[in-house]
Amino acid sequence: MLDVDNFKSLNDTYGHIAGDQCLQAAASILHQNIRVDCDNVGRYGGEEFLVVLRKTSAETAAKNAEDLRQKISDAVLEIEKNQKLRLTCTFGVATHKVDEQSLAAPSTLLIQKADQAMYIGKITGKNCVIQYDEDTPSFSA
């Protein structure tokens, strides 16, 4: 799960059209950098997105989130009136190990864990990736 940092301020400063352009640019970067055959990206609401990486270890998921975070923060977005902006995003990563007794990930719980991790990232400085550690129920950066 990821959230565009300081999005309300961006909307207030540059307007909703610019905000929409920034969301479209972030979505485009996400879509261009996932495995199209098995991963999914979707807008979760407001300025939040979900990235679902199937058959991916916790370590790889965190690395992929960091790569996506970096690609978004490196992009220079051109909006109306020749304004150039850079976005940052805070990512919360959560994983679920599927075993014989649990064939499907409990999506609500998984989203809650990713959201909690993202919240920790927001209050500790933004523009980062925080991973929810399934084994210890704690967080690691």
C-alpha positions as CSV (number, residue, x, y, z in Angstrom):
1,M,0.0,0.0,0.0
2,L,1.3,3.5,-0.8
3,D,0.1,7.0,-0.1
4,V,1.3,10.1,-2.0
5,D,2.9,12.4,0.6
6,N,1.5,15.9,1.2
7,F,-1.2,15.4,-1.4
8,K,-3.7,17.8,0.2
9,S,-1.1,20.6,0.1
10,L,-0.4,19.8,-3.6
11,N,-4.1,20.0,-4.4
12,D,-4.4,23.3,-2.4
13,T,-1.4,24.8,-4.0
14,Y,-1.7,23.7,-7.6
15,G,-5.4,22.7,-7.9
16,H,-7.3,19.5,-8.4
17,I,-6.4,19.1,-12.1
18,A,-2.7,19.1,-11.2
19,G,-3.5,16.6,-8.3
20,D,-5.2,14.3,-10.8
21,Q,-2.2,14.6,-13.2
22,C,0.1,13.6,-10.3
23,L,-2.0,10.6,-9.4
24,Q,-2.1,9.5,-13.0
25,A,1.7,9.8,-13.3
26,A,2.2,7.8,-10.1
27,A,-0.2,5.1,-11.4
28,S,1.6,5.0,-14.7
29,I,5.0,4.5,-13.0
30,L,3.5,1.8,-10.8
31,H,1.9,0.0,-13.8
32,Q,5.2,0.2,-15.8
33,N,7.2,-1.4,-13.1
34,I,5.2,-4.5,-12.1
35,R,5.0,-8.0,-13.6
36,V,2.0,-7.6,-15.9
37,D,1.3,-11.3,-16.0
38,C,0.7,-11.7,-12.3
39,D,0.8,-8.4,-10.3
40,N,-1.9,-5.8,-9.9
41,V,-2.0,-2.1,-9.2
42,G,-5.2,-0.2,-8.2
43,R,-6.2,3.1,-6.6
44,Y,-7.5,2.3,-3.2
45,G,-9.0,5.7,-2.5
46,G,-7.9,9.3,-2.5
47,E,-4.2,9.3,-3.0
48,E,-3.6,5.7,-1.9
49,F,-2.8,2.8,-4.2
50,L,-2.5,-1.0,-3.6
51,V,0.2,-3.0,-5.3
52,V,-0.4,-6.7,-5.2
53,L,2.6,-8.8,-5.8
54,R,1.8,-12.5,-6.1
55,K,4.3,-15.3,-5.3
56,T,6.7,-12.7,-3.8
57,S,8.8,-13.1,-0.6
58,A,8.6,-10.4,2.1
59,E,12.2,-9.5,1.3
60,T,11.4,-9.1,-2.4
61,A,8.2,-7.2,-1.8
62,A,10.1,-4.7,0.4
63,K,12.8,-4.3,-2.3
64,N,10.2,-3.9,-5.0
65,A,8.4,-1.2,-2.9
66,E,11.7,0.6,-2.5
67,D,12.4,0.5,-6.2
68,L,8.9,1.9,-6.9
69,R,9.4,4.6,-4.2
70,Q,12.6,5.6,-5.9
71,K,11.2,5.7,-9.4
72,I,8.3,7.9,-8.3
73,S,10.5,10.3,-6.3
74,D,13.0,10.5,-9.3
75,A,10.3,11.4,-11.8
76,V,9.8,15.1,-12.7
77,L,6.2,15.7,-13.4
78,E,5.1,18.5,-15.7
79,I,1.7,19.9,-14.8
80,E,-0.3,22.9,-16.2
81,K,1.5,26.2,-16.7
82,N,4.9,24.6,-17.1
83,Q,5.1,23.7,-13.4
84,K,7.4,20.9,-12.5
85,L,6.8,18.8,-9.5
86,R,8.4,15.8,-7.7
87,L,6.2,13.4,-5.7
88,T,7.2,11.3,-2.8
89,C,5.3,8.3,-1.5
90,T,5.2,6.3,1.7
91,F,4.8,2.6,1.4
92,G,3.6,0.0,3.9
93,V,4.4,-3.6,3.0
94,A,2.7,-6.6,4.4
95,T,2.8,-10.2,3.2
96,H,0.9,-13.4,3.8
97,K,2.3,-16.9,3.5
98,V,-0.2,-19.2,1.9
99,D,-0.1,-22.8,3.3
100,E,-2.2,-25.9,3.0
101,Q,-4.6,-24.6,5.7
102,S,-5.0,-21.1,4.3
103,L,-5.3,-21.1,0.5
104,A,-6.2,-17.5,0.2
105,A,-4.8,-14.4,1.8
106,P,-7.1,-12.7,4.3
107,S,-7.3,-9.5,2.3
108,T,-8.8,-7.3,5.0
109,L,-6.1,-8.2,7.6
110,L,-3.4,-7.9,5.0
111,I,-4.6,-4.4,4.0
112,Q,-4.8,-3.4,7.7
113,K,-1.2,-4.5,8.3
114,A,0.0,-2.6,5.2
115,D,-1.9,0.5,6.3
116,Q,-0.4,0.3,9.8
117,A,3.1,0.0,8.4
118,M,2.4,3.0,6.0
119,Y,1.1,5.0,9.0
120,I,4.3,4.4,10.8
121,G,6.2,5.6,7.8
122,K,4.0,8.8,7.7
123,I,4.7,9.7,11.3
124,T,8.4,8.9,11.1
125,G,9.2,11.1,8.1
126,K,7.4,10.0,4.9
127,N,9.1,9.0,1.6
128,C,10.0,5.6,2.9
129,V,9.1,1.9,2.9
130,I,8.0,0.3,6.2
131,Q,7.5,-3.5,6.3
132,Y,5.1,-5.2,8.7
133,D,7.0,-8.2,10.1
134,E,4.5,-11.1,10.1
135,D,6.6,-13.2,12.5
136,T,7.1,-10.8,15.3
137,P,4.2,-8.4,14.7
138,S,6.5,-5.4,14.7
139,F,7.8,-3.1,12.1
140,S,11.1,-2.8,10.3
141,A,12.3,-0.1,8.0
